[in-house]
Amino acid sequence: MIVRLLLILACLGLGPAMAQSPAQGFRTPADLVQASLLAEPAAVAGGTPFTLAIHMRLKAGWHVYWRNPGDSGLPPEVTWTMPAGFGTGGMRWPAPHRIPIATLMNYGYEDEVTLLIPVTPPPSLDPADPVRIAGKLTYLVCETECVPGSADLQITLPVGDPKPDPDNVALFARARAALPVAPVWPLNLSSQGDRLRLDFAAAGLKPETIKSAAYFPYAETAIDNAAEQVMSIDASGLHLTLARGDDKAAPTSLPGVLTVEEETGNGTVRLAFSYGDEPVGAPSPAPAAAPFRTQAPPTPVSAPVADQPTLLAAIGLALLGGLILNLMPCVFPVLSIKLLGLVRQSGESRSRVRLHGLAYTAGVLASFLGLAALLIALKGGGASLGWGFQLQSPPVVAALAYLLVAVGLSLSGVFSLGGRFAGIGDGLARRSGLPGSFFTGVLATLVATPCTAPFMGAAVGFALTQSAPVALSVFAALGLGLALPFLALTVWPSALRILPRPGAWMEVLKQALAFPVYATAAWLIWILAQQVDARGLFAALIGVVLVGFAAWAWERSRAATPFGERIFQGLAGLALIAVATLGLGLAHQPVIPGQAQAADGIEPFSRTRLDALLEAKRPVFVNLTAAWCITCAVNEATSLSRPAVLAAMRAKGVASLKGDWTNQNPEITRLLEEHGRSGVPLYLLYADGGAPRVLPQILTEGTVLDALAALPDRGRSAALDR
């Protein structure tokens, strides 16, 4: 998947966009997008909902994206800063257009677009205190290349009679006219092999008057976006044939928007209908005159948006999060190896030991900044990613597993690479130990990314909404936090006295430390089993065998004759080439979509299902997780799967949705970003369709039970209405 993202990045020409002057950063040139924030009323009254509009004017030939951007891109997003007690609902999206770019198909808007946002003020407002609303708008604007951009929006409204502002009446009328309306034609969905057939009961349509029709699903992987949508019209209605997307199972529903362009005596009219969670249903009454003026179903109001943390606060949170990462089980095997190396080096001079600490810190910082820069670049190019994204790529997971198998074999004494891989083998040369410390820092970073420590999620979420220099500063603080304990041991001379003296016991300990490393490699192979099919998993296991063969052949070459040395080294080289080929081949294996467990009433997460439950005023628990997230697994074992928690959820009638982020899932990424997070776990508890309560990243059974106890008691009937 990462290979595919890099190809998309190259096709969209992010390189030229990133080549702007450093002062410009990620801000879009002023002539590409002009964004403004408008309010429908001229004043605000307490307890009276009103609507804001984000109006974007685009340079000719450029476009921005719909909520489902299609094959590439990112939709506009906004982070609000509002007075206490104010809440915003979800963004209302106009019907999009199909925008082909090379071999890709995007969904979005050209020329201009107006996005509507419902706002609910608190019951009472002080007439002497004007309402100040600000928003940080981020977007991706594309032609043949893509440029990430942002705009700082703000508006101040007096407290008073909420009459419509006459200057904005026409704009809001046009914006509502562009919204899709409730469907008037029932939809029947059927699957025919690799095709999906959508039959709309639109009897009476005249084929000669229908210029085009298109269907835009809300789910980003439901269909092959670039494939032609074949339209036909007969006496029974309108029919569309679509190519299925990456999902192996045929969908049972396909929520989305249907657009139809019809030629009338007064020109071309574009109709747009929004189909919700259920694809088959009775037709809604036809609008009398202006169908587009029917508003979309009400969107649940989210929590009041808190102020964004300052850069200094984000750096402090990142530093704390990095420190706590050292206590996470995914980092333990690597730090154990480094601590053993520190014991071995304790007899060296203090300056030399400090250099080891600095080299390790440099490895951590370099790898954190490298991962952050790649993540920022990919997100800027339209990829929907978050922290830990590299473990959503099967080749990367396999490469880490192979590397740890090699580390374990070296610790077990199967082979030694001398000074070239210092810090792993037993034959460490003093002058070559510093590269080994640097490499250990890199490895510690790579295996730490599946873990999300407390404080870390908010810091990383903040970083990914800021400019590149600010984001890299936060990630550097996160890396420094991870490296700090080991660095302190090397810089503080008194700390070295607590370390035991080197001796024969170290060889036994070194071999014992191989087993947690093997366990980590086994865990990575288990993650791989969640991502690829049986053939891909078999190929990965053969790769493990070849790594072992290469280690054996290399060690045999050390004691062989010159001719035998070349033979064995050649065999080791061929084995490693085969390992690399198998690993890269995993990029072309079919990806298995994550599935939620069927037990205990858990449903797979989808945005449309969540919206439907919230609209029905159901309490909902959302668990965003991943197979490679150790924190997630611990929380599920110690808290979420406990009988008392499950019983409390049933008693309160809580619907449970589980989002599996093991592989890339743009809908889950969007929800994470909405709550200022860039990685899992994330736990959300919604009550009666209102704002969600965000639970801590480290759960206890008591924490979950307390949160559930705060929900209103819906009784047995609520538990049965699912």
Secondary structure, DSSP 8 states (H G I E B T S, - for coil): -HHHHHHHHHHTTHHHHHTS-TTTTT---TTTEEEEEEESBSSB-TT--EEEEEEEEE-TT-EEEEEEEETS----EEEEE--TT-EEB--B----EEEEETTEEEEEEESEEEEEEEEE--S---TTS-EEEEEEEEEEEESSSEEEEEEEEEEEE-BS---B-TTTHHHHHHHHHTS-B--SS-EEEEEETTEEEEEE--TT--GGGEEEEEEEESSTTSB-TTS--EEEEETTEEEEEEEB-S-SS--S---EEEEEEEEETTEEEEEEEEE-S-SS-------SS-GGGS------B---------HHHHHHHHHHHHHHHTTSTTTHHHHHHHHHHHHHHTTS-HHHHHHHHHHHHHHHHHHHHHHHHHHHHHHHTT----TTGGGGSHHHHHHHHHHHHHHHHHHTTS---GGGGTTTSS---GGGHHHHHHHHHHHHHHHHTT---TTHHHHHHHHTTS-HHHHHHHHHHHHHHHHHHHHHHHH-HHHHTTS----THHHHHHHHTHHHHHHHHHHHHHHHHTTS-HHHHHHHHHHHHHHHHHHHHHHHHHTS-HHHHHHHHHHHHHHHHHHHHHHHHGGGS---------GGGEEE--HHHHHHHHHTT--EEEEEE-TT-HHHHHHIIIIITSHHHHHHHHHHT-EEEEEE-SS--HHHHHHHHHTT-SSS-EEEEE-TTS--EE--SS--HHHHHHHHHTS---HHHHHH--
